[in-house]
Amino acid sequence: MSKTLVAFFSASGVTKKVAEKLAAATGSDLYEIQPAVPYTRADLNWQDKQSRSSVEMNDPSSRPELADHAANI
Ligand SMILES: Cc1cc2nc3c(=O)[nH]c(=O)nc-3n(C[C@H](O)[C@H](O)[C@H](O)COP(=O)(O)O)c2cc1C
């Protein structure tokens, strides 16, 4: 186990690729933050003010549940 961790959230895979490169370059552990309820394409439609991501973004108290409650990080 490394002393450094790269934790990331990636809805469509772009950030995931960067996180993997970063972890490899720095010798860090890698951890993917995943939501309990995966985001659908419709959820991620930022042009829809009623989409899940728009609603969550506009709610400062929004804390989407994580899939993993016992992450060893
Ligand atoms: C719901 C949502 C909101 C976004 N808002 C912005 C934004 O405000 N500014 C921006 O430059 N890109 C925005 N993007 C584009 C993402 O930053 C871009 O698609 C990124 O590559 C996604 O990374 P990922 O594949 O790791 O999730 C948004 C994308 C989504 C799905």
PDB file of the backbone (N, CA, C, O) and the ligand in Angstrom, with CONECT records:
HET    LIG  A 101      31
ATOM      1  N   MET A   1       0.839  -1.202   0.000  1.00  0.00           N
ATOM      2  CA  MET A   1       0.000   0.000   0.000  1.00  0.00           C
ATOM      3  C   MET A   1       0.873   1.251   0.000  1.00  0.00           C
ATOM      4  O   MET A   1       1.812   1.356   0.789  1.00  0.00           O
ATOM      5  N   SER A   2       0.565   2.196  -0.881  1.00  0.00           N
ATOM      6  CA  SER A   2       1.323   3.434  -0.976  1.00  0.00           C
ATOM      7  C   SER A   2       0.875   4.418   0.106  1.00  0.00           C
ATOM      8  O   SER A   2      -0.193   4.257   0.696  1.00  0.00           O
ATOM      9  N   LYS A   3       1.699   5.440   0.361  1.00  0.00           N
ATOM     10  CA  LYS A   3       1.304   6.477   1.322  1.00  0.00           C
ATOM     11  C   LYS A   3       0.458   7.549   0.660  1.00  0.00           C
ATOM     12  O   LYS A   3      -0.092   8.420   1.333  1.00  0.00           O
ATOM     13  N   THR A   4       0.354   7.482  -0.663  1.00  0.00           N
ATOM     14  CA  THR A   4      -0.475   8.473  -1.353  1.00  0.00           C
ATOM     15  C   THR A   4      -1.587   7.769  -2.128  1.00  0.00           C
ATOM     16  O   THR A   4      -1.439   6.639  -2.594  1.00  0.00           O
ATOM     17  N   LEU A   5      -2.689   8.474  -2.244  1.00  0.00           N
ATOM     18  CA  LEU A   5      -3.872   7.926  -2.894  1.00  0.00           C
ATOM     19  C   LEU A   5      -4.401   8.899  -3.935  1.00  0.00           C
ATOM     20  O   LEU A   5      -4.529  10.095  -3.675  1.00  0.00           O
ATOM     21  N   VAL A   6      -4.700   8.383  -5.095  1.00  0.00           N
ATOM     22  CA  VAL A   6      -5.420   9.164  -6.093  1.00  0.00           C
ATOM     23  C   VAL A   6      -6.852   8.654  -6.088  1.00  0.00           C
ATOM     24  O   VAL A   6      -7.128   7.541  -6.537  1.00  0.00           O
ATOM     25  N   ALA A   7      -7.765   9.481  -5.574  1.00  0.00           N
ATOM     26  CA  ALA A   7      -9.185   9.133  -5.546  1.00  0.00           C
ATOM     27  C   ALA A   7      -9.895   9.963  -6.601  1.00  0.00           C
ATOM     28  O   ALA A   7      -9.692  11.173  -6.702  1.00  0.00           O
ATOM     29  N   PHE A   8     -10.724   9.301  -7.379  1.00  0.00           N
ATOM     30  CA  PHE A   8     -11.333  10.040  -8.475  1.00  0.00           C
ATOM     31  C   PHE A   8     -12.781   9.624  -8.683  1.00  0.00           C
ATOM     32  O   PHE A   8     -13.195   8.522  -8.322  1.00  0.00           O
ATOM     33  N   PHE A   9     -13.538  10.544  -9.278  1.00  0.00           N
ATOM     34  CA  PHE A   9     -14.880  10.243  -9.758  1.00  0.00           C
ATOM     35  C   PHE A   9     -14.906  10.576 -11.240  1.00  0.00           C
ATOM     36  O   PHE A   9     -14.467  11.649 -11.654  1.00  0.00           O
ATOM     37  N   SER A  10     -15.419   9.659 -12.025  1.00  0.00           N
ATOM     38  CA  SER A  10     -15.436   9.865 -13.470  1.00  0.00           C
ATOM     39  C   SER A  10     -16.755   9.368 -14.033  1.00  0.00           C
ATOM     40  O   SER A  10     -17.074   8.181 -13.957  1.00  0.00           O
ATOM     41  N   ALA A  11     -17.513  10.292 -14.599  1.00  0.00           N
ATOM     42  CA  ALA A  11     -18.829   9.915 -15.122  1.00  0.00           C
ATOM     43  C   ALA A  11     -18.729   9.208 -16.462  1.00  0.00           C
ATOM     44  O   ALA A  11     -19.503   8.293 -16.745  1.00  0.00           O
ATOM     45  N   SER A  12     -17.769   9.632 -17.298  1.00  0.00           N
ATOM     46  CA  SER A  12     -17.720   9.050 -18.642  1.00  0.00           C
ATOM     47  C   SER A  12     -16.364   8.466 -19.013  1.00  0.00           C
ATOM     48  O   SER A  12     -16.177   7.997 -20.136  1.00  0.00           O
ATOM     49  N   GLY A  13     -15.396   8.490 -18.060  1.00  0.00           N
ATOM     50  CA  GLY A  13     -14.125   7.818 -18.304  1.00  0.00           C
ATOM     51  C   GLY A  13     -12.939   8.722 -18.576  1.00  0.00           C
ATOM     52  O   GLY A  13     -11.800   8.254 -18.580  1.00  0.00           O
ATOM     53  N   VAL A  14     -13.176  10.011 -18.804  1.00  0.00           N
ATOM     54  CA  VAL A  14     -12.075  10.934 -19.116  1.00  0.00           C
ATOM     55  C   VAL A  14     -11.166  11.106 -17.902  1.00  0.00           C
ATOM     56  O   VAL A  14      -9.949  10.955 -18.001  1.00  0.00           O
ATOM     57  N   THR A  15     -11.764  11.420 -16.767  1.00  0.00           N
ATOM     58  CA  THR A  15     -10.985  11.614 -15.538  1.00  0.00           C
ATOM     59  C   THR A  15     -10.328  10.314 -15.099  1.00  0.00           C
ATOM     60  O   THR A  15      -9.232  10.325 -14.539  1.00  0.00           O
ATOM     61  N   LYS A  16     -10.991   9.204 -15.351  1.00  0.00           N
ATOM     62  CA  LYS A  16     -10.437   7.904 -14.976  1.00  0.00           C
ATOM     63  C   LYS A  16      -9.090   7.669 -15.653  1.00  0.00           C
ATOM     64  O   LYS A  16      -8.141   7.218 -15.013  1.00  0.00           O
ATOM     65  N   LYS A  17      -9.007   7.972 -16.932  1.00  0.00           N
ATOM     66  CA  LYS A  17      -7.749   7.772 -17.665  1.00  0.00           C
ATOM     67  C   LYS A  17      -6.643   8.632 -17.076  1.00  0.00           C
ATOM     68  O   LYS A  17      -5.512   8.172 -16.917  1.00  0.00           O
ATOM     69  N   VAL A  18      -6.965   9.875 -16.754  1.00  0.00           N
ATOM     70  CA  VAL A  18      -5.964  10.785 -16.186  1.00  0.00           C
ATOM     71  C   VAL A  18      -5.542  10.292 -14.802  1.00  0.00           C
ATOM     72  O   VAL A  18      -4.358  10.311 -14.465  1.00  0.00           O
ATOM     73  N   ALA A  19      -6.515   9.853 -14.005  1.00  0.00           N
ATOM     74  CA  ALA A  19      -6.223   9.371 -12.647  1.00  0.00           C
ATOM     75  C   ALA A  19      -5.304   8.153 -12.709  1.00  0.00           C
ATOM     76  O   ALA A  19      -4.386   8.023 -11.899  1.00  0.00           O
ATOM     77  N   GLU A  20      -5.547   7.266 -13.664  1.00  0.00           N
ATOM     78  CA  GLU A  20      -4.708   6.075 -13.804  1.00  0.00           C
ATOM     79  C   GLU A  20      -3.276   6.458 -14.151  1.00  0.00           C
ATOM     80  O   GLU A  20      -2.329   5.886 -13.611  1.00  0.00           O
ATOM     81  N   LYS A  21      -3.113   7.424 -15.050  1.00  0.00           N
ATOM     82  CA  LYS A  21      -1.767   7.877 -15.422  1.00  0.00           C
ATOM     83  C   LYS A  21      -1.082   8.545 -14.233  1.00  0.00           C
ATOM     84  O   LYS A  21       0.102   8.324 -13.978  1.00  0.00           O
ATOM     85  N   LEU A  22      -1.846   9.366 -13.508  1.00  0.00           N
ATOM     86  CA  LEU A  22      -1.304  10.076 -12.352  1.00  0.00           C
ATOM     87  C   LEU A  22      -0.851   9.093 -11.275  1.00  0.00           C
ATOM     88  O   LEU A  22       0.229   9.243 -10.704  1.00  0.00           O
ATOM     89  N   ALA A  23      -1.668   8.107 -11.007  1.00  0.00           N
ATOM     90  CA  ALA A  23      -1.334   7.111  -9.972  1.00  0.00           C
ATOM     91  C   ALA A  23      -0.098   6.317 -10.386  1.00  0.00           C
ATOM     92  O   ALA A  23       0.769   6.031  -9.561  1.00  0.00           O
ATOM     93  N   ALA A  24      -0.023   5.962 -11.674  1.00  0.00           N
ATOM     94  CA  ALA A  24       1.129   5.203 -12.156  1.00  0.00           C
ATOM     95  C   ALA A  24       2.399   6.044 -12.077  1.00  0.00           C
ATOM     96  O   ALA A  24       3.456   5.543 -11.694  1.00  0.00           O
ATOM     97  N   ALA A  25       2.297   7.325 -12.440  1.00  0.00           N
ATOM     98  CA  ALA A  25       3.472   8.205 -12.459  1.00  0.00           C
ATOM     99  C   ALA A  25       3.973   8.512 -11.058  1.00  0.00           C
ATOM    100  O   ALA A  25       5.165   8.752 -10.866  1.00  0.00           O
ATOM    101  N   THR A  26       3.071   8.507 -10.072  1.00  0.00           N
ATOM    102  CA  THR A  26       3.457   8.894  -8.713  1.00  0.00           C
ATOM    103  C   THR A  26       3.539   7.700  -7.765  1.00  0.00           C
ATOM    104  O   THR A  26       3.867   7.857  -6.589  1.00  0.00           O
ATOM    105  N   GLY A  27       3.242   6.513  -8.275  1.00  0.00           N
ATOM    106  CA  GLY A  27       3.293   5.328  -7.427  1.00  0.00           C
ATOM    107  C   GLY A  27       2.224   5.339  -6.354  1.00  0.00           C
ATOM    108  O   GLY A  27       2.417   4.803  -5.263  1.00  0.00           O
ATOM    109  N   SER A  28       1.092   5.955  -6.672  1.00  0.00           N
ATOM    110  CA  SER A  28       0.004   6.069  -5.696  1.00  0.00           C
ATOM    111  C   SER A  28      -0.991   4.929  -5.857  1.00  0.00           C
ATOM    112  O   SER A  28      -1.083   4.291  -6.906  1.00  0.00           O
ATOM    113  N   ASP A  29      -1.736   4.696  -4.775  1.00  0.00           N
ATOM    114  CA  ASP A  29      -2.880   3.804  -4.887  1.00  0.00           C
ATOM    115  C   ASP A  29      -3.980   4.555  -5.649  1.00  0.00           C
ATOM    116  O   ASP A  29      -3.999   5.784  -5.719  1.00  0.00           O
ATOM    117  N   LEU A  30      -4.878   3.772  -6.207  1.00  0.00           N
ATOM    118  CA  LEU A  30      -5.940   4.360  -7.023  1.00  0.00           C
ATOM    119  C   LEU A  30      -7.288   3.907  -6.473  1.00  0.00           C
ATOM    120  O   LEU A  30      -7.489   2.725  -6.193  1.00  0.00           O
ATOM    121  N   TYR A  31      -8.200   4.848  -6.324  1.00  0.00           N
ATOM    122  CA  TYR A  31      -9.522   4.497  -5.807  1.00  0.00           C
ATOM    123  C   TYR A  31     -10.601   5.228  -6.586  1.00  0.00           C
ATOM    124  O   TYR A  31     -10.573   6.452  -6.713  1.00  0.00           O
ATOM    125  N   GLU A  32     -11.542   4.468  -7.102  1.00  0.00           N
ATOM    126  CA  GLU A  32     -12.639   5.076  -7.855  1.00  0.00           C
ATOM    127  C   GLU A  32     -13.840   5.299  -6.955  1.00  0.00           C
ATOM    128  O   GLU A  32     -14.379   4.354  -6.379  1.00  0.00           O
ATOM    129  N   ILE A  33     -14.250   6.535  -6.837  1.00  0.00           N
ATOM    130  CA  ILE A  33     -15.445   6.886  -6.078  1.00  0.00           C
ATOM    131  C   ILE A  33     -16.657   6.568  -6.962  1.00  0.00           C
ATOM    132  O   ILE A  33     -16.790   7.100  -8.064  1.00  0.00           O
ATOM    133  N   GLN A  34     -17.527   5.702  -6.466  1.00  0.00           N
ATOM    134  CA  GLN A  34     -18.687   5.317  -7.278  1.00  0.00           C
ATOM    135  C   GLN A  34     -19.976   5.593  -6.524  1.00  0.00           C
ATOM    136  O   GLN A  34     -20.073   5.321  -5.327  1.00  0.00           O
ATOM    137  N   PRO A  35     -20.956   6.129  -7.216  1.00  0.00           N
ATOM    138  CA  PRO A  35     -22.232   6.409  -6.562  1.00  0.00           C
ATOM    139  C   PRO A  35     -23.056   5.128  -6.397  1.00  0.00           C
ATOM    140  O   PRO A  35     -22.954   4.202  -7.202  1.00  0.00           O
ATOM    141  N   ALA A  36     -23.870   5.093  -5.344  1.00  0.00           N
ATOM    142  CA  ALA A  36     -24.736   3.931  -5.121  1.00  0.00           C
ATOM    143  C   ALA A  36     -25.668   3.741  -6.312  1.00  0.00           C
ATOM    144  O   ALA A  36     -25.935   2.620  -6.743  1.00  0.00           O
ATOM    145  N   VAL A  37     -26.143   4.840  -6.821  1.00  0.00           N
ATOM    146  CA  VAL A  37     -27.007   4.796  -8.005  1.00  0.00           C
ATOM    147  C   VAL A  37     -26.226   5.393  -9.173  1.00  0.00           C
ATOM    148  O   VAL A  37     -25.984   6.600  -9.197  1.00  0.00           O
ATOM    149  N   PRO A  38     -25.829   4.568 -10.141  1.00  0.00           N
ATOM    150  CA  PRO A  38     -25.025   5.078 -11.262  1.00  0.00           C
ATOM    151  C   PRO A  38     -25.765   6.177 -12.034  1.00  0.00           C
ATOM    152  O   PRO A  38     -26.993   6.185 -12.113  1.00  0.00           O
ATOM    153  N   TYR A  39     -24.994   7.091 -12.593  1.00  0.00           N
ATOM    154  CA  TYR A  39     -25.575   8.172 -13.385  1.00  0.00           C
ATOM    155  C   TYR A  39     -25.851   7.683 -14.803  1.00  0.00           C
ATOM    156  O   TYR A  39     -24.974   7.125 -15.463  1.00  0.00           O
ATOM    157  N   THR A  40     -27.075   7.899 -15.258  1.00  0.00           N
ATOM    158  CA  THR A  40     -27.421   7.570 -16.638  1.00  0.00           C
ATOM    159  C   THR A  40     -27.041   8.745 -17.537  1.00  0.00           C
ATOM    160  O   THR A  40     -26.685   9.821 -17.054  1.00  0.00           O
ATOM    161  N   ARG A  41     -27.121   8.528 -18.832  1.00  0.00           N
ATOM    162  CA  ARG A  41     -26.861   9.641 -19.767  1.00  0.00           C
ATOM    163  C   ARG A  41     -27.833  10.787 -19.520  1.00  0.00           C
ATOM    164  O   ARG A  41     -27.456  11.958 -19.563  1.00  0.00           O
ATOM    165  N   ALA A  42     -29.082  10.434 -19.264  1.00  0.00           N
ATOM    166  CA  ALA A  42     -30.094  11.469 -18.996  1.00  0.00           C
ATOM    167  C   ALA A  42     -29.750  12.229 -17.712  1.00  0.00           C
ATOM    168  O   ALA A  42     -29.944  13.442 -17.628  1.00  0.00           O
ATOM    169  N   ASP A  43     -29.234  11.496 -16.708  1.00  0.00           N
ATOM    170  CA  ASP A  43     -28.843  12.145 -15.446  1.00  0.00           C
ATOM    171  C   ASP A  43     -27.767  13.194 -15.690  1.00  0.00           C
ATOM    172  O   ASP A  43     -27.720  14.215 -15.004  1.00  0.00           O
ATOM    173  N   LEU A  44     -26.902  12.940 -16.671  1.00  0.00           N
ATOM    174  CA  LEU A  44     -25.741  13.810 -16.910  1.00  0.00           C
ATOM    175  C   LEU A  44     -26.016  14.914 -17.916  1.00  0.00           C
ATOM    176  O   LEU A  44     -25.104  15.654 -18.287  1.00  0.00           O
ATOM    177  N   ASN A  45     -27.251  15.036 -18.359  1.00  0.00           N
ATOM    178  CA  ASN A  45     -27.587  16.073 -19.347  1.00  0.00           C
ATOM    179  C   ASN A  45     -27.603  17.448 -18.679  1.00  0.00           C
ATOM    180  O   ASN A  45     -28.589  17.844 -18.056  1.00  0.00           O
ATOM    181  N   TRP A  46     -26.490  18.163 -18.824  1.00  0.00           N
ATOM    182  CA  TRP A  46     -26.366  19.451 -18.146  1.00  0.00           C
ATOM    183  C   TRP A  46     -27.244  20.535 -18.784  1.00  0.00           C
ATOM    184  O   TRP A  46     -27.450  21.604 -18.209  1.00  0.00           O
ATOM    185  N   GLN A  47     -27.757  20.236 -19.987  1.00  0.00           N
ATOM    186  CA  GLN A  47     -28.640  21.222 -20.630  1.00  0.00           C
ATOM    187  C   GLN A  47     -30.076  21.120 -20.111  1.00  0.00           C
ATOM    188  O   GLN A  47     -30.906  21.994 -20.363  1.00  0.00           O
ATOM    189  N   ASP A  48     -30.350  20.033 -19.380  1.00  0.00           N
ATOM    190  CA  ASP A  48     -31.666  19.840 -18.777  1.00  0.00           C
ATOM    191  C   ASP A  48     -31.600  20.302 -17.320  1.00  0.00           C
ATOM    192  O   ASP A  48     -30.954  19.668 -16.486  1.00  0.00           O
ATOM    193  N   LYS A  49     -32.270  21.404 -17.032  1.00  0.00           N
ATOM    194  CA  LYS A  49     -32.213  21.970 -15.676  1.00  0.00           C
ATOM    195  C   LYS A  49     -32.841  21.046 -14.635  1.00  0.00           C
ATOM    196  O   LYS A  49     -32.631  21.208 -13.433  1.00  0.00           O
ATOM    197  N   GLN A  50     -33.625  20.061 -15.125  1.00  0.00           N
ATOM    198  CA  GLN A  50     -34.279  19.134 -14.199  1.00  0.00           C
ATOM    199  C   GLN A  50     -33.529  17.800 -14.088  1.00  0.00           C
ATOM    200  O   GLN A  50     -33.957  16.905 -13.360  1.00  0.00           O
ATOM    201  N   SER A  51     -32.408  17.671 -14.812  1.00  0.00           N
ATOM    202  CA  SER A  51     -31.688  16.400 -14.750  1.00  0.00           C
ATOM    203  C   SER A  51     -31.091  16.202 -13.354  1.00  0.00           C
ATOM    204  O   SER A  51     -30.910  17.159 -12.601  1.00  0.00           O
ATOM    205  N   ARG A  52     -30.792  14.962 -13.028  1.00  0.00           N
ATOM    206  CA  ARG A  52     -30.233  14.656 -11.702  1.00  0.00           C
ATOM    207  C   ARG A  52     -28.987  15.483 -11.412  1.00  0.00           C
ATOM    208  O   ARG A  52     -28.853  16.045 -10.325  1.00  0.00           O
ATOM    209  N   SER A  53     -28.073  15.561 -12.379  1.00  0.00           N
ATOM    210  CA  SER A  53     -26.834  16.301 -12.126  1.00  0.00           C
ATOM    211  C   SER A  53     -27.101  17.793 -11.942  1.00  0.00           C
ATOM    212  O   SER A  53     -26.448  18.441 -11.124  1.00  0.00           O
ATOM    213  N   SER A  54     -28.062  18.345 -12.701  1.00  0.00           N
ATOM    214  CA  SER A  54     -28.384  19.771 -12.542  1.00  0.00           C
ATOM    215  C   SER A  54     -28.988  20.022 -11.172  1.00  0.00           C
ATOM    216  O   SER A  54     -28.628  20.981 -10.490  1.00  0.00           O
ATOM    217  N   VAL A  55     -29.912  19.151 -10.774  1.00  0.00           N
ATOM    218  CA  VAL A  55     -30.572  19.311  -9.468  1.00  0.00           C
ATOM    219  C   VAL A  55     -29.548  19.189  -8.341  1.00  0.00           C
ATOM    220  O   VAL A  55     -29.557  19.979  -7.397  1.00  0.00           O
ATOM    221  N   GLU A  56     -28.662  18.188  -8.449  1.00  0.00           N
ATOM    222  CA  GLU A  56     -27.655  17.998  -7.394  1.00  0.00           C
ATOM    223  C   GLU A  56     -26.688  19.182  -7.343  1.00  0.00           C
ATOM    224  O   GLU A  56     -26.315  19.646  -6.266  1.00  0.00           O
ATOM    225  N   MET A  57     -26.288  19.665  -8.522  1.00  0.00           N
ATOM    226  CA  MET A  57     -25.346  20.782  -8.556  1.00  0.00           C
ATOM    227  C   MET A  57     -25.934  22.018  -7.893  1.00  0.00           C
ATOM    228  O   MET A  57     -25.219  22.780  -7.242  1.00  0.00           O
ATOM    229  N   ASN A  58     -27.235  22.215  -8.061  1.00  0.00           N
ATOM    230  CA  ASN A  58     -27.886  23.409  -7.526  1.00  0.00           C
ATOM    231  C   ASN A  58     -28.308  23.260  -6.070  1.00  0.00           C
ATOM    232  O   ASN A  58     -28.892  24.175  -5.490  1.00  0.00           O
ATOM    233  N   ASP A  59     -28.013  22.117  -5.488  1.00  0.00           N
ATOM    234  CA  ASP A  59     -28.357  21.888  -4.083  1.00  0.00           C
ATOM    235  C   ASP A  59     -27.071  21.720  -3.285  1.00  0.00           C
ATOM    236  O   ASP A  59     -26.466  20.648  -3.309  1.00  0.00           O
ATOM    237  N   PRO A  60     -26.641  22.777  -2.570  1.00  0.00           N
ATOM    238  CA  PRO A  60     -25.366  22.702  -1.829  1.00  0.00           C
ATOM    239  C   PRO A  60     -25.349  21.590  -0.792  1.00  0.00           C
ATOM    240  O   PRO A  60     -24.276  21.148  -0.382  1.00  0.00           O
ATOM    241  N   SER A  61     -26.515  21.132  -0.363  1.00  0.00           N
ATOM    242  CA  SER A  61     -26.547  20.078   0.658  1.00  0.00           C
ATOM    243  C   SER A  61     -26.583  18.681   0.029  1.00  0.00           C
ATOM    244  O   SER A  61     -26.662  17.676   0.736  1.00  0.00           O
ATOM    245  N   SER A  62     -26.524  18.630  -1.294  1.00  0.00           N
ATOM    246  CA  SER A  62     -26.589  17.327  -1.974  1.00  0.00           C
ATOM    247  C   SER A  62     -25.380  16.467  -1.628  1.00  0.00           C
ATOM    248  O   SER A  62     -24.239  16.911  -1.762  1.00  0.00           O
ATOM    249  N   ARG A  63     -25.622  15.263  -1.193  1.00  0.00           N
ATOM    250  CA  ARG A  63     -24.551  14.307  -0.876  1.00  0.00           C
ATOM    251  C   ARG A  63     -24.965  12.931  -1.398  1.00  0.00           C
ATOM    252  O   ARG A  63     -25.439  12.093  -0.631  1.00  0.00           O
ATOM    253  N   PRO A  64     -24.785  12.692  -2.716  1.00  0.00           N
ATOM    254  CA  PRO A  64     -25.194  11.401  -3.289  1.00  0.00           C
ATOM    255  C   PRO A  64     -24.539  10.228  -2.556  1.00  0.00           C
ATOM    256  O   PRO A  64     -23.341  10.252  -2.273  1.00  0.00           O
ATOM    257  N   GLU A  65     -25.326   9.218  -2.258  1.00  0.00           N
ATOM    258  CA  GLU A  65     -24.823   8.058  -1.523  1.00  0.00           C
ATOM    259  C   GLU A  65     -23.743   7.338  -2.323  1.00  0.00           C
ATOM    260  O   GLU A  65     -23.832   7.220  -3.545  1.00  0.00           O
ATOM    261  N   LEU A  66     -22.728   6.861  -1.620  1.00  0.00           N
ATOM    262  CA  LEU A  66     -21.657   6.113  -2.269  1.00  0.00           C
ATOM    263  C   LEU A  66     -22.011   4.630  -2.348  1.00  0.00           C
ATOM    264  O   LEU A  66     -22.764   4.112  -1.523  1.00  0.00           O
ATOM    265  N   ALA A  67     -21.462   3.966  -3.339  1.00  0.00           N
ATOM    266  CA  ALA A  67     -21.694   2.531  -3.483  1.00  0.00           C
ATOM    267  C   ALA A  67     -20.951   1.755  -2.406  1.00  0.00           C
ATOM    268  O   ALA A  67     -21.432   0.737  -1.907  1.00  0.00           O
ATOM    269  N   ASP A  68     -19.770   2.255  -2.056  1.00  0.00           N
ATOM    270  CA  ASP A  68     -18.877   1.560  -1.136  1.00  0.00           C
ATOM    271  C   ASP A  68     -18.884   2.267   0.215  1.00  0.00           C
ATOM    272  O   ASP A  68     -18.456   3.416   0.322  1.00  0.00           O
ATOM    273  N   HIS A  69     -19.368   1.581   1.237  1.00  0.00           N
ATOM    274  CA  HIS A  69     -19.415   2.193   2.559  1.00  0.00           C
ATOM    275  C   HIS A  69     -18.226   1.800   3.430  1.00  0.00           C
ATOM    276  O   HIS A  69     -18.087   2.288   4.551  1.00  0.00           O
ATOM    277  N   ALA A  70     -17.381   0.928   2.922  1.00  0.00           N
ATOM    278  CA  ALA A  70     -16.285   0.434   3.741  1.00  0.00           C
ATOM    279  C   ALA A  70     -14.958   0.526   2.993  1.00  0.00           C
ATOM    280  O   ALA A  70     -14.139  -0.393   3.038  1.00  0.00           O
ATOM    281  N   ALA A  71     -14.759   1.662   2.300  1.00  0.00           N
ATOM    282  CA  ALA A  71     -13.536   1.816   1.523  1.00  0.00           C
ATOM    283  C   ALA A  71     -12.312   1.823   2.428  1.00  0.00           C
ATOM    284  O   ALA A  71     -12.276   2.546   3.424  1.00  0.00           O
ATOM    285  N   ASN A  72     -11.311   1.020   2.085  1.00  0.00           N
ATOM    286  CA  ASN A  72     -10.087   0.923   2.872  1.00  0.00           C
ATOM    287  C   ASN A  72      -9.081   1.961   2.363  1.00  0.00           C
ATOM    288  O   ASN A  72      -8.052   1.623   1.777  1.00  0.00           O
ATOM    289  N   ILE A  73      -9.414   3.242   2.606  1.00  0.00           N
ATOM    290  CA  ILE A  73      -8.542   4.299   2.095  1.00  0.00           C
ATOM    291  C   ILE A  73      -7.963   5.090   3.260  1.00  0.00           C
ATOM    292  O   ILE A  73      -7.198   6.032   3.048  1.00  0.00           O
TER     293      ILE A  73
HETATM  294  C1  LIG A 101     -23.322  17.138 -15.700  1.00  0.00           C
HETATM  295  C2  LIG A 101     -22.091  17.682 -16.377  1.00  0.00           C
HETATM  296  C3  LIG A 101     -21.715  19.008 -16.163  1.00  0.00           C
HETATM  297  C4  LIG A 101     -20.593  19.520 -16.788  1.00  0.00           C
HETATM  298  N1  LIG A 101     -20.242  20.811 -16.558  1.00  0.00           N
HETATM  299  C5  LIG A 101     -19.154  21.326 -17.144  1.00  0.00           C
HETATM  300  C6  LIG A 101     -18.760  22.666 -16.912  1.00  0.00           C
HETATM  301  O1  LIG A 101     -19.416  23.408 -16.155  1.00  0.00           O
HETATM  302  N2  LIG A 101     -17.645  23.132 -17.530  1.00  0.00           N
HETATM  303  C7  LIG A 101     -16.894  22.352 -18.352  1.00  0.00           C
HETATM  304  O2  LIG A 101     -15.896  22.795 -18.883  1.00  0.00           O
HETATM  305  N3  LIG A 101     -17.251  21.064 -18.596  1.00  0.00           N
HETATM  306  C8  LIG A 101     -18.346  20.545 -18.017  1.00  0.00           C
HETATM  307  N4  LIG A 101     -18.709  19.233 -18.281  1.00  0.00           N
HETATM  308  C9  LIG A 101     -17.895  18.436 -19.179  1.00  0.00           C
HETATM  309  C10 LIG A 101     -16.994  17.493 -18.392  1.00  0.00           C
HETATM  310  O3  LIG A 101     -16.098  18.238 -17.609  1.00  0.00           O
HETATM  311  C11 LIG A 101     -16.217  16.656 -19.394  1.00  0.00           C
HETATM  312  O4  LIG A 101     -17.137  15.935 -20.157  1.00  0.00           O
HETATM  313  C12 LIG A 101     -15.254  15.723 -18.715  1.00  0.00           C
HETATM  314  O5  LIG A 101     -14.387  15.228 -19.693  1.00  0.00           O
HETATM  315  C13 LIG A 101     -15.988  14.570 -18.036  1.00  0.00           C
HETATM  316  O6  LIG A 101     -15.039  13.747 -17.359  1.00  0.00           O
HETATM  317  P1  LIG A 101     -15.374  12.254 -16.949  1.00  0.00           P
HETATM  318  O7  LIG A 101     -15.481  11.452 -18.209  1.00  0.00           O
HETATM  319  O8  LIG A 101     -14.241  11.789 -16.117  1.00  0.00           O
HETATM  320  O9  LIG A 101     -16.658  12.271 -16.181  1.00  0.00           O
HETATM  321  C14 LIG A 101     -19.827  18.704 -17.659  1.00  0.00           C
HETATM  322  C15 LIG A 101     -20.219  17.374 -17.872  1.00  0.00           C
HETATM  323  C16 LIG A 101     -21.321  16.866 -17.241  1.00  0.00           C
HETATM  324  C17 LIG A 101     -21.705  15.413 -17.479  1.00  0.00           C
CONECT  294  295
CONECT  295  294  296  323
CONECT  296  295  297
CONECT  297  296  298  321
CONECT  298  297  299
CONECT  299  298  300  306
CONECT  300  299  301  302
CONECT  301  300
CONECT  302  300  303
CONECT  303  302  304  305
CONECT  304  303
CONECT  305  303  306
CONECT  306  299  305  307
CONECT  307  306  308  321
CONECT  308  307  309
CONECT  309  308  310  311
CONECT  310  309
CONECT  311  309  312  313
CONECT  312  311
CONECT  313  311  314  315
CONECT  314  313
CONECT  315  313  316
CONECT  316  315  317
CONECT  317  316  318  319  320
CONECT  318  317
CONECT  319  317
CONECT  320  317
CONECT  321  297  307  322
CONECT  322  321  323
CONECT  323  295  322  324
CONECT  324  323
END
